[in-house]
Amino acid sequence: MTFVLVAGATETATIDGISAAGETPDLMAHTPAADAELVAYGRPVFAPFVPVSPTGCPTPGLVTRAVRDLVDFEFVVADAGLAARTAAPTVSFGDRPGGDVREREPVPNARALYESAREYAAGVPDDLVVGETIPGGTTTALGVLRALGVDFDVSSSLPDNPLSLKRDVVADALDASDLEPGDCAGTPVEAVRRMGDPTLAVTLGLLRGARERGADVTLAGGTQMLAAAALAQHDGVEGSFSVATTSFLDDDESVDVRAAADALDVSLSVTDPGFVRGAHVATDHYVDGVAKEGVGMGGALHLAAEAGVPMADVRARLLERYDELVGDDGP
Amino acid sequence: MTFVLVAGATETATIDGISAAGETPDLMAHTPAADAELVAYGRPVFAPFVPVSPTGCPTPGLVTRAVRDLVDFEFVVADAGLAARTAAPTVSFGDRPGGDVREREPVPNARALYESAREYAAGVPDDLVVGETIPGGTTTALGVLRALGVDFDVSSSLPDNPLSLKRDVVADALDASDLEPGDCAGTPVEAVRRMGDPTLAVTLGLLRGARERGADVTLAGGTQMLAAAALAQHDGVEGSFSVATTSFLDDDESVDVRAAADALDVSLSVTDPGFVRGAHVATDHYVDGVAKEGVGMGGALHLAAEAGVPMADVRARLLERYDELVGDDGP
């Protein structure tokens, strides 16, 4: 099994109030590159810091790395077009961040991203677990869902999901792209090109290529990964996918992730890391509903559970990593 | 421990008769990218084939991968400027192949390669094993040795080392760079810029960065790695290095690798994979003195020996991989 972290950027993340995947909008540009380094090496290398939300919630990448300390798995980063350099080992698919979804064509290279990711996944002799790191990614996921004519909603890295803001942004984006909802049904690459972000193009290509080879794919994430499954369905990819996500996503009252999974014929597995309020400042953010998912957190927790690693061990390792890298004892 | 394969290209490889790291000079451009994929995934992904020498000797990358099937280790490719795309996970340092060593400045970006590799190695929290894949690399290694004023010779991927050809090429290169032997003593980055190749700049940076952090470094290779140790010595890097190489290199009568190691205060470990003439066409090439080293073969064999893996297991796995990918049953 190879864990592929699809990392990229979209200008959409800079819309005020849209994402918690960085302490400030400026610092958000470093988040995917830093997440990739965290999972690869256990610490930032070129990145200037460990990503935290505006309120101090550490990136879910720290959870994924804590699992990787306990469960051995192959890890590669699929670079869909990062906004900052990374020291993590990457397979390069894109060379530029995506534009604002409210532009006519935020992902002009969607077709090339899709084709090269498809070729890659068709050639790699392994089952895949696919996660993502892209601030603003739930908004672009909502964009492609509307373009496809799929009408479920998306979650958020913020405790109060700014869904009405996202819907307004997506409405503006449809206008800018001269599209009505559903106009891209059956043309998923076009949906990404006009309404998505670069990681969705790469993820769709990975799904298609892996399936052509008969490989298993686990989508590690929340509503962005459900959007990827919807894209695959519209691409005629056969067979169902499994999505592995967190209990925080499942608990999100702003979306019905189980109904969405059912509608897409996706098998959903939910893993609860057992964070308890008051146990530690790092995990309290998650209990409060910050972050919820990302950097393949749900998929990593699922791998830990499958390997028989107790969640108490994952929590202990996470807090060690946090104290070492983020807390008062950090570098 | 992280195994770093420094992969790159130099126009020097296209000089007739200089390298066996490809079936033809045209195909040689694919060798480093294909080697990287082999070690990463066990098979070519984007690369059109498994590299073989003009006489059919499979790349030593196949040996390194056979070991990786038996001994688990982290693996990253340091891209010093590949001539072909690769699906292997890479840390990107350079964006272009090196020029012909007979140009005035074959590695104009030597300083940038060195600095970014140094920063990388200083930040990665791990001991390193460093190997290389670059056709023509022994000739550029000879070039930097002469520029430094170090007077031992280099080995070859050909059974009959074309040393007089290499010496002529290096003499022309010194002329083109307006240098006398020893003119770059104490200025190793300059030696690489004027007389080397991109992988030597990255390898030197890795050595320096890792040593600044107090990490252990094993140089996995032959005379190119001894040249890297010489560069590090001229860069003021403190402490000695260990070089892990193959018995084929040690058996090469055209160079005295033990004397060179002694002169550089380098501890040399030699591992014999126990290839026996007549056992298999794939290993007979090695018995005949083709390839000898490369893609970290000696370092990988050393890791296998350290892990207590019998060489018979390595040989069996190598032949399985060969039959699957190169032999008559290949794809």
Contacts between the chains, C-beta under 8 A, distances in Angstrom:
chain1	res1	chain2	res2	distance
A	41	B	123	7.9
A	41	B	124	5.6
A	41	B	125	6.3
A	41	B	126	7.3
A	42	B	125	6.5
A	43	B	123	7.8
A	43	B	125	5.9
A	44	B	123	7.7
A	45	B	120	6.5
A	45	B	123	3.7
A	45	B	124	5.8
A	46	B	119	7.1
A	46	B	120	7.5
A	46	B	123	6.9
A	72	B	72	6.8
A	76	B	89	4.3
A	77	B	89	6.9
A	87	B	91	5.8
A	87	B	120	5.4
A	87	B	123	6.4
A	87	B	124	7.0
A	88	B	91	7.4
A	89	B	76	4.3
A	89	B	77	6.8
A	89	B	89	3.3
A	89	B	90	6.1
A	89	B	91	5.7
A	90	B	89	6.1
A	90	B	90	6.4
A	90	B	91	7.6
A	90	B	92	7.4
A	91	B	87	5.8
A	91	B	88	7.4
A	91	B	89	5.7
A	91	B	90	7.6
A	92	B	90	7.4
A	92	B	92	7.4
A	119	B	46	7.1
A	120	B	45	6.5
A	120	B	46	7.4
A	120	B	87	5.4
A	123	B	41	7.9
A	123	B	43	7.8
A	123	B	44	7.7
A	123	B	45	3.7
A	123	B	46	6.8
A	123	B	87	6.4
A	124	B	41	5.6
A	124	B	45	5.8
A	124	B	87	7.0
A	125	B	41	6.3
A	125	B	42	6.4
A	125	B	43	5.9
A	126	B	41	7.3
